[in-house]
Amino acid sequence: MAEIIEIKIEGLDKLNKKLGGLSNVMVREQMRRTMYISTEKVKNEARKRVPVDTGNLRRSIRDIVQVSDKEVSGIVGPTEPYGAPVEYGAKPHFPPVGALKRWAEKRGINPYALAVSISRKGVKPHPFLIPAFQEKAKEIVEEFKKAIDYLLNQ
């Protein structure tokens, strides 16, 4: 993925010890489910916020959840390589004219002139991923609180 947000919950091994009677499998599965819900929230919010032209960047936003004995992590981000320059902007550089051609012509702009402009001014940021995470952070914390409460009451 080009640019990502990673959510990591460490200490599953310690949580397993505290929960004593519950199986590690049950704890891991509950944490996996909760992380999946959390990454889906961020992914869906990022897809709402991302600037859209062809829709490729929006469609490329993915989420991945990984679980080990010690942690559960979720990653959200676009697979398109231009996700980071959209999120953060870019310093002045001369981009390949071919990469700009379709976008520029759709707007009646000369692709070479656009490349020259980018080489002088750079590209302004259009954040979508970090604001999506910030928007959903409290909900994610609540999801994990609910999951831990559920496990404690088993």
N, C-alpha and C positions, 0 to 999 in steps of 0.2 A: 504494500500500500504506500502511496506517495507521502501522505502526511496523516498521522493518526492521533487519536486520543486513546490512552490506555487507562483502564480502571483496574486496579489490583487490590485484592483483599488478601492479606497475609495472615498467617496464624491459624490455618485450618487444623493443623496438628494439635495446637493448644485448645482450640474449640472442641475437638474430638475428645480430648482428655477431660475437659470440664463436663461434657455431656455424658461421659462414662458409659452408660448403658446402651446408647444408640450406636448403630453400626457406622463405621467410617463411610460405607457406601451411601447410607441415607443422608449423612451430613454433606458429603460431596455432591450428591444429586440435588439436594435442596439449594446449595450454594450455586451450582451450575445453572439451575432453573432461574434463580434470582438474578444472576449475572446476565443471563440471556434476556430477561425482561428489561434489565437496565440498559444493555447495549441497544436493544430494539428502540427504546425511548430516545436515546441519543441519535441513533441512525435516522429515525423518522423525523426528528426535529431538524437535523442537518439537511435532510432532503427538502424540507420546507424552506429552509433559509438559503440554500445554495443558488447562486445566479444561474439562470438557465438560458442556453441558446439552442443547442441540439438535444440537450437532455443527457448527453453521454456522462458528464460529471455526476449528475444526480443519480443516474442508474448505477454508477460505479461505486457508490458509497456502500460499504459492506461492514458486517460485524462478525467477529470471531470470538468464541469463548473457549478458554483452555482451563483445565482443572488438574492439579496435582495433589499429592498428599498434604502439601503445606500451603498452597494458595490457589485462588481462582482469579483469572484475569480475563478481561474483555477488551477487545480492540475494535475501534470504529474508525473508518477512514475511507477515502476514495482510492480506487485502484488506478485511476487515470493519473499520469505523471504530472499534469498541470494543476492538480489539486492544491499543492503547496503555494505556487505563485498566486492562485486565486485567493487563498486564505490570507496569505501574508503580504502579497504584492511582490514586486521584483525590482531590484536596482536596475539602472539603465544598462542595457545590453542589446546587442543586435541579434534578434531572433531569426530563425530561418523563415524566409518569405513564404515558402510553401506551406508552413504550418499556419500561417495567418490568412492565406488566400481565401478560403471559403467564408470565414467570418467577415473579412473586410469587404469582399465583393457583395455579400448579402446586404451590407449597409451602404454600398456605393462608394467605398473607400478604396483607394489604390493600396494594394498590399505592401508595396515597397515603401510608400509614404508612411504607412502605419509602422513598419519595422524601423524606419528612421526616427519616428516619434518615440517609440519605445527605447531606442538607443540613447535618446536624449533625456527623456523624462522617467523612464521606468514604467511600472504598472502599479496602480493603486490597489491596496488590499480590499478584498470583499469577504471578510470573515464569515464563516458559516459553521465550522466544526466546533471551535472553542465556544462561541455563543450558545450553540446547541447543548454542549455539555454543561455550561453554566446554568442554562435554563432548567435542566433536568437534574442537577446535582442533589437538591433536597429530596426529590422524589426517589432517587437512587438510594440515598441514606435510609429513607423510610422503608423501601423494599427490603433492604438488608436487616433492618430492625425487626420487621414482620417475620422474616425468615428465621432469624435467631429466636424470637419469641415462640414461633411454631415449634422449633426443635427443642427448646427448653420445656415445652408443655407436652412432649411425647412420652 
